[in-house]
C-alpha cells in the first residue's frame, strides 16, 4: 500500500512541476509581448523661426504628424513648399496650402516602425520668394 501511495505522490509532483514549467513559459511570452508594445514612447517635437511654427506629434510607432503654422506678420501665404530632414538620406518634401485653415498637417506613414528621430529635425520652408529654416527639437 505504501508503494501505491508513493506512485500517486510522484504523479502529483510531476504534474505540479509540469504546470509550473508551462506557467513560466507562458509568463515569459506575455512579458516579451508587453515589453515590445511598451517600448514606443509618444514623441513631441516643436520649434519656430521668425515666420513659422512647426510641431511633430507621434503617438504610434508607424506614423508621424507634422503641423505647420504661419506666425509671421501680415497675411499668411496661400502656398508654400516644405522639406523635412528626418534623416540625411531621404528628405520628405511637398507642397502646402492654407485654404480656410490656420494650420497645415502632414501625415507620414513609415510602413512599419519608424526610424528613431535625432534630437533635432531641420525643416526648410519656401514661400513667395522667401525661405526659412525651422529646427524642431524633442520636447520629451
MODELLER restraints for C-alpha pairs under 7 A, 6 or more apart:
rsr = mdl.restraints
at = mdl.atoms
rsr.add(forms.Gaussian(group=physical.xy_distance, feature=features.Distance(at['CA:40:A'], at['CA:61:A']), mean=6.23, stdev=0.5))
rsr.add(forms.Gaussian(group=physical.xy_distance, feature=features.Distance(at['CA:42:A'], at['CA:58:A']), mean=5.63, stdev=0.5))
rsr.add(forms.Gaussian(group=physical.xy_distance, feature=features.Distance(at['CA:42:A'], at['CA:59:A']), mean=4.75, stdev=0.5))
rsr.add(forms.Gaussian(group=physical.xy_distance, feature=features.Distance(at['CA:42:A'], at['CA:60:A']), mean=6.92, stdev=0.5))
rsr.add(forms.Gaussian(group=physical.xy_distance, feature=features.Distance(at['CA:43:A'], at['CA:57:A']), mean=5.77, stdev=0.5))
rsr.add(forms.Gaussian(group=physical.xy_distance, feature=features.Distance(at['CA:43:A'], at['CA:58:A']), mean=5.00, stdev=0.5))
rsr.add(forms.Gaussian(group=physical.xy_distance, feature=features.Distance(at['CA:43:A'], at['CA:59:A']), mean=6.63, stdev=0.5))
rsr.add(forms.Gaussian(group=physical.xy_distance, feature=features.Distance(at['CA:43:A'], at['CA:140:A']), mean=6.68, stdev=0.5))
rsr.add(forms.Gaussian(group=physical.xy_distance, feature=features.Distance(at['CA:44:A'], at['CA:56:A']), mean=5.67, stdev=0.5))
rsr.add(forms.Gaussian(group=physical.xy_distance, feature=features.Distance(at['CA:44:A'], at['CA:57:A']), mean=4.77, stdev=0.5))
rsr.add(forms.Gaussian(group=physical.xy_distance, feature=features.Distance(at['CA:44:A'], at['CA:58:A']), mean=6.56, stdev=0.5))
rsr.add(forms.Gaussian(group=physical.xy_distance, feature=features.Distance(at['CA:44:A'], at['CA:138:A']), mean=5.98, stdev=0.5))
rsr.add(forms.Gaussian(group=physical.xy_distance, feature=features.Distance(at['CA:44:A'], at['CA:139:A']), mean=5.64, stdev=0.5))
rsr.add(forms.Gaussian(group=physical.xy_distance, feature=features.Distance(at['CA:44:A'], at['CA:140:A']), mean=6.35, stdev=0.5))
rsr.add(forms.Gaussian(group=physical.xy_distance, feature=features.Distance(at['CA:45:A'], at['CA:55:A']), mean=5.43, stdev=0.5))
rsr.add(forms.Gaussian(group=physical.xy_distance, feature=features.Distance(at['CA:45:A'], at['CA:56:A']), mean=4.99, stdev=0.5))
rsr.add(forms.Gaussian(group=physical.xy_distance, feature=features.Distance(at['CA:45:A'], at['CA:57:A']), mean=6.65, stdev=0.5))
rsr.add(forms.Gaussian(group=physical.xy_distance, feature=features.Distance(at['CA:45:A'], at['CA:136:A']), mean=5.57, stdev=0.5))
rsr.add(forms.Gaussian(group=physical.xy_distance, feature=features.Distance(at['CA:45:A'], at['CA:137:A']), mean=4.97, stdev=0.5))
rsr.add(forms.Gaussian(group=physical.xy_distance, feature=features.Distance(at['CA:45:A'], at['CA:138:A']), mean=4.34, stdev=0.5))
rsr.add(forms.Gaussian(group=physical.xy_distance, feature=features.Distance(at['CA:45:A'], at['CA:139:A']), mean=5.41, stdev=0.5))
rsr.add(forms.Gaussian(group=physical.xy_distance, feature=features.Distance(at['CA:46:A'], at['CA:54:A']), mean=5.66, stdev=0.5))
rsr.add(forms.Gaussian(group=physical.xy_distance, feature=features.Distance(at['CA:46:A'], at['CA:55:A']), mean=4.08, stdev=0.5))
rsr.add(forms.Gaussian(group=physical.xy_distance, feature=features.Distance(at['CA:46:A'], at['CA:56:A']), mean=6.28, stdev=0.5))
rsr.add(forms.Gaussian(group=physical.xy_distance, feature=features.Distance(at['CA:46:A'], at['CA:136:A']), mean=4.50, stdev=0.5))
rsr.add(forms.Gaussian(group=physical.xy_distance, feature=features.Distance(at['CA:46:A'], at['CA:137:A']), mean=5.51, stdev=0.5))
rsr.add(forms.Gaussian(group=physical.xy_distance, feature=features.Distance(at['CA:46:A'], at['CA:138:A']), mean=6.87, stdev=0.5))
rsr.add(forms.Gaussian(group=physical.xy_distance, feature=features.Distance(at['CA:46:A'], at['CA:139:A']), mean=7.00, stdev=0.5))
rsr.add(forms.Gaussian(group=physical.xy_distance, feature=features.Distance(at['CA:47:A'], at['CA:53:A']), mean=5.98, stdev=0.5))
rsr.add(forms.Gaussian(group=physical.xy_distance, feature=features.Distance(at['CA:47:A'], at['CA:54:A']), mean=5.59, stdev=0.5))
rsr.add(forms.Gaussian(group=physical.xy_distance, feature=features.Distance(at['CA:47:A'], at['CA:55:A']), mean=6.49, stdev=0.5))
rsr.add(forms.Gaussian(group=physical.xy_distance, feature=features.Distance(at['CA:47:A'], at['CA:134:A']), mean=6.34, stdev=0.5))
rsr.add(forms.Gaussian(group=physical.xy_distance, feature=features.Distance(at['CA:47:A'], at['CA:135:A']), mean=5.63, stdev=0.5))
rsr.add(forms.Gaussian(group=physical.xy_distance, feature=features.Distance(at['CA:47:A'], at['CA:136:A']), mean=4.11, stdev=0.5))
rsr.add(forms.Gaussian(group=physical.xy_distance, feature=features.Distance(at['CA:47:A'], at['CA:137:A']), mean=6.28, stdev=0.5))
rsr.add(forms.Gaussian(group=physical.xy_distance, feature=features.Distance(at['CA:48:A'], at['CA:54:A']), mean=6.10, stdev=0.5))
rsr.add(forms.Gaussian(group=physical.xy_distance, feature=features.Distance(at['CA:48:A'], at['CA:134:A']), mean=5.57, stdev=0.5))
rsr.add(forms.Gaussian(group=physical.xy_distance, feature=features.Distance(at['CA:48:A'], at['CA:135:A']), mean=6.96, stdev=0.5))
rsr.add(forms.Gaussian(group=physical.xy_distance, feature=features.Distance(at['CA:49:A'], at['CA:133:A']), mean=6.95, stdev=0.5))
rsr.add(forms.Gaussian(group=physical.xy_distance, feature=features.Distance(at['CA:49:A'], at['CA:134:A']), mean=5.39, stdev=0.5))
rsr.add(forms.Gaussian(group=physical.xy_distance, feature=features.Distance(at['CA:50:A'], at['CA:72:A']), mean=6.38, stdev=0.5))
rsr.add(forms.Gaussian(group=physical.xy_distance, feature=features.Distance(at['CA:51:A'], at['CA:70:A']), mean=5.86, stdev=0.5))
rsr.add(forms.Gaussian(group=physical.xy_distance, feature=features.Distance(at['CA:51:A'], at['CA:71:A']), mean=4.95, stdev=0.5))
rsr.add(forms.Gaussian(group=physical.xy_distance, feature=features.Distance(at['CA:51:A'], at['CA:72:A']), mean=3.91, stdev=0.5))
rsr.add(forms.Gaussian(group=physical.xy_distance, feature=features.Distance(at['CA:52:A'], at['CA:69:A']), mean=5.79, stdev=0.5))
rsr.add(forms.Gaussian(group=physical.xy_distance, feature=features.Distance(at['CA:52:A'], at['CA:70:A']), mean=4.71, stdev=0.5))
rsr.add(forms.Gaussian(group=physical.xy_distance, feature=features.Distance(at['CA:52:A'], at['CA:71:A']), mean=5.24, stdev=0.5))
rsr.add(forms.Gaussian(group=physical.xy_distance, feature=features.Distance(at['CA:52:A'], at['CA:72:A']), mean=6.64, stdev=0.5))
rsr.add(forms.Gaussian(group=physical.xy_distance, feature=features.Distance(at['CA:53:A'], at['CA:68:A']), mean=5.96, stdev=0.5))
rsr.add(forms.Gaussian(group=physical.xy_distance, feature=features.Distance(at['CA:53:A'], at['CA:69:A']), mean=5.16, stdev=0.5))
rsr.add(forms.Gaussian(group=physical.xy_distance, feature=features.Distance(at['CA:53:A'], at['CA:70:A']), mean=6.38, stdev=0.5))
rsr.add(forms.Gaussian(group=physical.xy_distance, feature=features.Distance(at['CA:53:A'], at['CA:71:A']), mean=6.48, stdev=0.5))
rsr.add(forms.Gaussian(group=physical.xy_distance, feature=features.Distance(at['CA:54:A'], at['CA:66:A']), mean=6.99, stdev=0.5))
rsr.add(forms.Gaussian(group=physical.xy_distance, feature=features.Distance(at['CA:54:A'], at['CA:67:A']), mean=5.63, stdev=0.5))
rsr.add(forms.Gaussian(group=physical.xy_distance, feature=features.Distance(at['CA:54:A'], at['CA:68:A']), mean=4.61, stdev=0.5))
rsr.add(forms.Gaussian(group=physical.xy_distance, feature=features.Distance(at['CA:54:A'], at['CA:69:A']), mean=6.33, stdev=0.5))
rsr.add(forms.Gaussian(group=physical.xy_distance, feature=features.Distance(at['CA:54:A'], at['CA:136:A']), mean=6.86, stdev=0.5))
rsr.add(forms.Gaussian(group=physical.xy_distance, feature=features.Distance(at['CA:55:A'], at['CA:66:A']), mean=5.73, stdev=0.5))
rsr.add(forms.Gaussian(group=physical.xy_distance, feature=features.Distance(at['CA:55:A'], at['CA:67:A']), mean=5.35, stdev=0.5))
rsr.add(forms.Gaussian(group=physical.xy_distance, feature=features.Distance(at['CA:55:A'], at['CA:68:A']), mean=6.81, stdev=0.5))
rsr.add(forms.Gaussian(group=physical.xy_distance, feature=features.Distance(at['CA:55:A'], at['CA:136:A']), mean=6.85, stdev=0.5))
rsr.add(forms.Gaussian(group=physical.xy_distance, feature=features.Distance(at['CA:56:A'], at['CA:64:A']), mean=6.85, stdev=0.5))
rsr.add(forms.Gaussian(group=physical.xy_distance, feature=features.Distance(at['CA:56:A'], at['CA:65:A']), mean=5.52, stdev=0.5))
rsr.add(forms.Gaussian(group=physical.xy_distance, feature=features.Distance(at['CA:56:A'], at['CA:66:A']), mean=4.34, stdev=0.5))
rsr.add(forms.Gaussian(group=physical.xy_distance, feature=features.Distance(at['CA:56:A'], at['CA:67:A']), mean=6.31, stdev=0.5))
rsr.add(forms.Gaussian(group=physical.xy_distance, feature=features.Distance(at['CA:57:A'], at['CA:64:A']), mean=6.08, stdev=0.5))
rsr.add(forms.Gaussian(group=physical.xy_distance, feature=features.Distance(at['CA:57:A'], at['CA:65:A']), mean=5.31, stdev=0.5))
rsr.add(forms.Gaussian(group=physical.xy_distance, feature=features.Distance(at['CA:57:A'], at['CA:66:A']), mean=6.54, stdev=0.5))
rsr.add(forms.Gaussian(group=physical.xy_distance, feature=features.Distance(at['CA:58:A'], at['CA:64:A']), mean=4.65, stdev=0.5))
rsr.add(forms.Gaussian(group=physical.xy_distance, feature=features.Distance(at['CA:58:A'], at['CA:65:A']), mean=6.19, stdev=0.5))
rsr.add(forms.Gaussian(group=physical.xy_distance, feature=features.Distance(at['CA:61:A'], at['CA:113:A']), mean=5.04, stdev=0.5))
rsr.add(forms.Gaussian(group=physical.xy_distance, feature=features.Distance(at['CA:61:A'], at['CA:114:A']), mean=5.79, stdev=0.5))
rsr.add(forms.Gaussian(group=physical.xy_distance, feature=features.Distance(at['CA:62:A'], at['CA:109:A']), mean=6.00, stdev=0.5))
rsr.add(forms.Gaussian(group=physical.xy_distance, feature=features.Distance(at['CA:62:A'], at['CA:110:A']), mean=5.27, stdev=0.5))
rsr.add(forms.Gaussian(group=physical.xy_distance, feature=features.Distance(at['CA:62:A'], at['CA:111:A']), mean=6.48, stdev=0.5))
rsr.add(forms.Gaussian(group=physical.xy_distance, feature=features.Distance(at['CA:62:A'], at['CA:112:A']), mean=5.21, stdev=0.5))
rsr.add(forms.Gaussian(group=physical.xy_distance, feature=features.Distance(at['CA:62:A'], at['CA:113:A']), mean=4.55, stdev=0.5))
rsr.add(forms.Gaussian(group=physical.xy_distance, feature=features.Distance(at['CA:62:A'], at['CA:114:A']), mean=5.33, stdev=0.5))
rsr.add(forms.Gaussian(group=physical.xy_distance, feature=features.Distance(at['CA:63:A'], at['CA:108:A']), mean=5.42, stdev=0.5))
rsr.add(forms.Gaussian(group=physical.xy_distance, feature=features.Distance(at['CA:63:A'], at['CA:109:A']), mean=4.34, stdev=0.5))
rsr.add(forms.Gaussian(group=physical.xy_distance, feature=features.Distance(at['CA:63:A'], at['CA:110:A']), mean=5.63, stdev=0.5))
rsr.add(forms.Gaussian(group=physical.xy_distance, feature=features.Distance(at['CA:63:A'], at['CA:114:A']), mean=6.76, stdev=0.5))
rsr.add(forms.Gaussian(group=physical.xy_distance, feature=features.Distance(at['CA:64:A'], at['CA:107:A']), mean=5.91, stdev=0.5))
rsr.add(forms.Gaussian(group=physical.xy_distance, feature=features.Distance(at['CA:64:A'], at['CA:108:A']), mean=5.13, stdev=0.5))
rsr.add(forms.Gaussian(group=physical.xy_distance, feature=features.Distance(at['CA:64:A'], at['CA:109:A']), mean=6.63, stdev=0.5))
rsr.add(forms.Gaussian(group=physical.xy_distance, feature=features.Distance(at['CA:65:A'], at['CA:105:A']), mean=6.78, stdev=0.5))
rsr.add(forms.Gaussian(group=physical.xy_distance, feature=features.Distance(at['CA:65:A'], at['CA:106:A']), mean=5.64, stdev=0.5))
rsr.add(forms.Gaussian(group=physical.xy_distance, feature=features.Distance(at['CA:65:A'], at['CA:107:A']), mean=4.66, stdev=0.5))
rsr.add(forms.Gaussian(group=physical.xy_distance, feature=features.Distance(at['CA:65:A'], at['CA:108:A']), mean=6.30, stdev=0.5))
rsr.add(forms.Gaussian(group=physical.xy_distance, feature=features.Distance(at['CA:66:A'], at['CA:105:A']), mean=5.63, stdev=0.5))
rsr.add(forms.Gaussian(group=physical.xy_distance, feature=features.Distance(at['CA:66:A'], at['CA:106:A']), mean=4.98, stdev=0.5))
rsr.add(forms.Gaussian(group=physical.xy_distance, feature=features.Distance(at['CA:66:A'], at['CA:107:A']), mean=6.50, stdev=0.5))
rsr.add(forms.Gaussian(group=physical.xy_distance, feature=features.Distance(at['CA:67:A'], at['CA:103:A']), mean=6.32, stdev=0.5))
rsr.add(forms.Gaussian(group=physical.xy_distance, feature=features.Distance(at['CA:67:A'], at['CA:104:A']), mean=5.64, stdev=0.5))
rsr.add(forms.Gaussian(group=physical.xy_distance, feature=features.Distance(at['CA:67:A'], at['CA:105:A']), mean=4.56, stdev=0.5))
rsr.add(forms.Gaussian(group=physical.xy_distance, feature=features.Distance(at['CA:67:A'], at['CA:106:A']), mean=6.41, stdev=0.5))
rsr.add(forms.Gaussian(group=physical.xy_distance, feature=features.Distance(at['CA:68:A'], at['CA:103:A']), mean=5.59, stdev=0.5))
rsr.add(forms.Gaussian(group=physical.xy_distance, feature=features.Distance(at['CA:68:A'], at['CA:104:A']), mean=5.14, stdev=0.5))
rsr.add(forms.Gaussian(group=physical.xy_distance, feature=features.Distance(at['CA:68:A'], at['CA:105:A']), mean=6.42, stdev=0.5))
rsr.add(forms.Gaussian(group=physical.xy_distance, feature=features.Distance(at['CA:69:A'], at['CA:102:A']), mean=6.33, stdev=0.5))
rsr.add(forms.Gaussian(group=physical.xy_distance, feature=features.Distance(at['CA:69:A'], at['CA:103:A']), mean=4.78, stdev=0.5))
rsr.add(forms.Gaussian(group=physical.xy_distance, feature=features.Distance(at['CA:69:A'], at['CA:104:A']), mean=6.54, stdev=0.5))
rsr.add(forms.Gaussian(group=physical.xy_distance, feature=features.Distance(at['CA:70:A'], at['CA:76:A']), mean=6.01, stdev=0.5))
rsr.add(forms.Gaussian(group=physical.xy_distance, feature=features.Distance(at['CA:77:A'], at['CA:127:A']), mean=6.88, stdev=0.5))
rsr.add(forms.Gaussian(group=physical.xy_distance, feature=features.Distance(at['CA:78:A'], at['CA:97:A']), mean=5.52, stdev=0.5))
rsr.add(forms.Gaussian(group=physical.xy_distance, feature=features.Distance(at['CA:78:A'], at['CA:98:A']), mean=5.08, stdev=0.5))
rsr.add(forms.Gaussian(group=physical.xy_distance, feature=features.Distance(at['CA:78:A'], at['CA:99:A']), mean=6.72, stdev=0.5))
rsr.add(forms.Gaussian(group=physical.xy_distance, feature=features.Distance(at['CA:79:A'], at['CA:96:A']), mean=5.66, stdev=0.5))
rsr.add(forms.Gaussian(group=physical.xy_distance, feature=features.Distance(at['CA:79:A'], at['CA:97:A']), mean=4.47, stdev=0.5))
rsr.add(forms.Gaussian(group=physical.xy_distance, feature=features.Distance(at['CA:79:A'], at['CA:98:A']), mean=6.47, stdev=0.5))
rsr.add(forms.Gaussian(group=physical.xy_distance, feature=features.Distance(at['CA:79:A'], at['CA:127:A']), mean=6.65, stdev=0.5))
rsr.add(forms.Gaussian(group=physical.xy_distance, feature=features.Distance(at['CA:80:A'], at['CA:95:A']), mean=5.86, stdev=0.5))
rsr.add(forms.Gaussian(group=physical.xy_distance, feature=features.Distance(at['CA:80:A'], at['CA:96:A']), mean=5.14, stdev=0.5))
rsr.add(forms.Gaussian(group=physical.xy_distance, feature=features.Distance(at['CA:80:A'], at['CA:97:A']), mean=6.40, stdev=0.5))
rsr.add(forms.Gaussian(group=physical.xy_distance, feature=features.Distance(at['CA:80:A'], at['CA:125:A']), mean=6.84, stdev=0.5))
rsr.add(forms.Gaussian(group=physical.xy_distance, feature=features.Distance(at['CA:80:A'], at['CA:126:A']), mean=5.60, stdev=0.5))
rsr.add(forms.Gaussian(group=physical.xy_distance, feature=features.Distance(at['CA:80:A'], at['CA:127:A']), mean=4.56, stdev=0.5))
rsr.add(forms.Gaussian(group=physical.xy_distance, feature=features.Distance(at['CA:81:A'], at['CA:94:A']), mean=5.81, stdev=0.5))
rsr.add(forms.Gaussian(group=physical.xy_distance, feature=features.Distance(at['CA:81:A'], at['CA:95:A']), mean=4.46, stdev=0.5))
rsr.add(forms.Gaussian(group=physical.xy_distance, feature=features.Distance(at['CA:81:A'], at['CA:96:A']), mean=5.85, stdev=0.5))
rsr.add(forms.Gaussian(group=physical.xy_distance, feature=features.Distance(at['CA:81:A'], at['CA:125:A']), mean=5.65, stdev=0.5))
rsr.add(forms.Gaussian(group=physical.xy_distance, feature=features.Distance(at['CA:81:A'], at['CA:126:A']), mean=5.10, stdev=0.5))
rsr.add(forms.Gaussian(group=physical.xy_distance, feature=features.Distance(at['CA:81:A'], at['CA:127:A']), mean=6.52, stdev=0.5))
rsr.add(forms.Gaussian(group=physical.xy_distance, feature=features.Distance(at['CA:82:A'], at['CA:93:A']), mean=5.42, stdev=0.5))
rsr.add(forms.Gaussian(group=physical.xy_distance, feature=features.Distance(at['CA:82:A'], at['CA:94:A']), mean=5.61, stdev=0.5))
rsr.add(forms.Gaussian(group=physical.xy_distance, feature=features.Distance(at['CA:82:A'], at['CA:95:A']), mean=6.29, stdev=0.5))
rsr.add(forms.Gaussian(group=physical.xy_distance, feature=features.Distance(at['CA:82:A'], at['CA:123:A']), mean=6.89, stdev=0.5))
rsr.add(forms.Gaussian(group=physical.xy_distance, feature=features.Distance(at['CA:82:A'], at['CA:124:A']), mean=5.58, stdev=0.5))
rsr.add(forms.Gaussian(group=physical.xy_distance, feature=features.Distance(at['CA:82:A'], at['CA:125:A']), mean=4.54, stdev=0.5))
rsr.add(forms.Gaussian(group=physical.xy_distance, feature=features.Distance(at['CA:82:A'], at['CA:126:A']), mean=6.45, stdev=0.5))
rsr.add(forms.Gaussian(group=physical.xy_distance, feature=features.Distance(at['CA:83:A'], at['CA:91:A']), mean=6.25, stdev=0.5))
rsr.add(forms.Gaussian(group=physical.xy_distance, feature=features.Distance(at['CA:83:A'], at['CA:92:A']), mean=5.55, stdev=0.5))
rsr.add(forms.Gaussian(group=physical.xy_distance, feature=features.Distance(at['CA:83:A'], at['CA:93:A']), mean=4.21, stdev=0.5))
rsr.add(forms.Gaussian(group=physical.xy_distance, feature=features.Distance(at['CA:83:A'], at['CA:94:A']), mean=6.80, stdev=0.5))
rsr.add(forms.Gaussian(group=physical.xy_distance, feature=features.Distance(at['CA:83:A'], at['CA:123:A']), mean=5.54, stdev=0.5))
rsr.add(forms.Gaussian(group=physical.xy_distance, feature=features.Distance(at['CA:83:A'], at['CA:124:A']), mean=5.05, stdev=0.5))
rsr.add(forms.Gaussian(group=physical.xy_distance, feature=features.Distance(at['CA:83:A'], at['CA:125:A']), mean=6.61, stdev=0.5))
rsr.add(forms.Gaussian(group=physical.xy_distance, feature=features.Distance(at['CA:84:A'], at['CA:91:A']), mean=5.44, stdev=0.5))
rsr.add(forms.Gaussian(group=physical.xy_distance, feature=features.Distance(at['CA:84:A'], at['CA:92:A']), mean=5.00, stdev=0.5))
rsr.add(forms.Gaussian(group=physical.xy_distance, feature=features.Distance(at['CA:84:A'], at['CA:93:A']), mean=6.18, stdev=0.5))
rsr.add(forms.Gaussian(group=physical.xy_distance, feature=features.Distance(at['CA:84:A'], at['CA:122:A']), mean=6.38, stdev=0.5))
rsr.add(forms.Gaussian(group=physical.xy_distance, feature=features.Distance(at['CA:84:A'], at['CA:123:A']), mean=4.57, stdev=0.5))
rsr.add(forms.Gaussian(group=physical.xy_distance, feature=features.Distance(at['CA:84:A'], at['CA:124:A']), mean=6.64, stdev=0.5))
rsr.add(forms.Gaussian(group=physical.xy_distance, feature=features.Distance(at['CA:85:A'], at['CA:91:A']), mean=4.65, stdev=0.5))
rsr.add(forms.Gaussian(group=physical.xy_distance, feature=features.Distance(at['CA:85:A'], at['CA:92:A']), mean=6.62, stdev=0.5))
rsr.add(forms.Gaussian(group=physical.xy_distance, feature=features.Distance(at['CA:85:A'], at['CA:121:A']), mean=6.03, stdev=0.5))
rsr.add(forms.Gaussian(group=physical.xy_distance, feature=features.Distance(at['CA:85:A'], at['CA:122:A']), mean=5.57, stdev=0.5))
rsr.add(forms.Gaussian(group=physical.xy_distance, feature=features.Distance(at['CA:85:A'], at['CA:123:A']), mean=6.12, stdev=0.5))
rsr.add(forms.Gaussian(group=physical.xy_distance, feature=features.Distance(at['CA:86:A'], at['CA:117:A']), mean=6.34, stdev=0.5))
rsr.add(forms.Gaussian(group=physical.xy_distance, feature=features.Distance(at['CA:86:A'], at['CA:121:A']), mean=5.62, stdev=0.5))
rsr.add(forms.Gaussian(group=physical.xy_distance, feature=features.Distance(at['CA:96:A'], at['CA:104:A']), mean=6.65, stdev=0.5))
rsr.add(forms.Gaussian(group=physical.xy_distance, feature=features.Distance(at['CA:97:A'], at['CA:104:A']), mean=6.90, stdev=0.5))
rsr.add(forms.Gaussian(group=physical.xy_distance, feature=features.Distance(at['CA:98:A'], at['CA:104:A']), mean=6.43, stdev=0.5))
rsr.add(forms.Gaussian(group=physical.xy_distance, feature=features.Distance(at['CA:119:A'], at['CA:137:A']), mean=5.78, stdev=0.5))
rsr.add(forms.Gaussian(group=physical.xy_distance, feature=features.Distance(at['CA:119:A'], at['CA:138:A']), mean=5.45, stdev=0.5))
rsr.add(forms.Gaussian(group=physical.xy_distance, feature=features.Distance(at['CA:120:A'], at['CA:135:A']), mean=6.37, stdev=0.5))
rsr.add(forms.Gaussian(group=physical.xy_distance, feature=features.Distance(at['CA:120:A'], at['CA:136:A']), mean=5.51, stdev=0.5))
rsr.add(forms.Gaussian(group=physical.xy_distance, feature=features.Distance(at['CA:120:A'], at['CA:137:A']), mean=4.33, stdev=0.5))
rsr.add(forms.Gaussian(group=physical.xy_distance, feature=features.Distance(at['CA:120:A'], at['CA:138:A']), mean=6.36, stdev=0.5))
rsr.add(forms.Gaussian(group=physical.xy_distance, feature=features.Distance(at['CA:121:A'], at['CA:135:A']), mean=5.56, stdev=0.5))
rsr.add(forms.Gaussian(group=physical.xy_distance, feature=features.Distance(at['CA:121:A'], at['CA:136:A']), mean=5.30, stdev=0.5))
rsr.add(forms.Gaussian(group=physical.xy_distance, feature=features.Distance(at['CA:121:A'], at['CA:137:A']), mean=6.52, stdev=0.5))
rsr.add(forms.Gaussian(group=physical.xy_distance, feature=features.Distance(at['CA:122:A'], at['CA:133:A']), mean=6.73, stdev=0.5))
rsr.add(forms.Gaussian(group=physical.xy_distance, feature=features.Distance(at['CA:122:A'], at['CA:134:A']), mean=5.85, stdev=0.5))
rsr.add(forms.Gaussian(group=physical.xy_distance, feature=features.Distance(at['CA:122:A'], at['CA:135:A']), mean=4.33, stdev=0.5))
rsr.add(forms.Gaussian(group=physical.xy_distance, feature=features.Distance(at['CA:122:A'], at['CA:136:A']), mean=6.41, stdev=0.5))
rsr.add(forms.Gaussian(group=physical.xy_distance, feature=features.Distance(at['CA:123:A'], at['CA:133:A']), mean=5.65, stdev=0.5))
rsr.add(forms.Gaussian(group=physical.xy_distance, feature=features.Distance(at['CA:123:A'], at['CA:134:A']), mean=5.15, stdev=0.5))
rsr.add(forms.Gaussian(group=physical.xy_distance, feature=features.Distance(at['CA:123:A'], at['CA:135:A']), mean=6.03, stdev=0.5))
rsr.add(forms.Gaussian(group=physical.xy_distance, feature=features.Distance(at['CA:124:A'], at['CA:132:A']), mean=5.91, stdev=0.5))
rsr.add(forms.Gaussian(group=physical.xy_distance, feature=features.Distance(at['CA:124:A'], at['CA:133:A']), mean=4.54, stdev=0.5))
rsr.add(forms.Gaussian(group=physical.xy_distance, feature=features.Distance(at['CA:124:A'], at['CA:134:A']), mean=6.38, stdev=0.5))
rsr.add(forms.Gaussian(group=physical.xy_distance, feature=features.Distance(at['CA:125:A'], at['CA:131:A']), mean=5.62, stdev=0.5))
rsr.add(forms.Gaussian(group=physical.xy_distance, feature=features.Distance(at['CA:125:A'], at['CA:132:A']), mean=5.38, stdev=0.5))
rsr.add(forms.Gaussian(group=physical.xy_distance, feature=features.Distance(at['CA:125:A'], at['CA:133:A']), mean=6.25, stdev=0.5))
rsr.add(forms.Gaussian(group=physical.xy_distance, feature=features.Distance(at['CA:126:A'], at['CA:132:A']), mean=6.56, stdev=0.5))
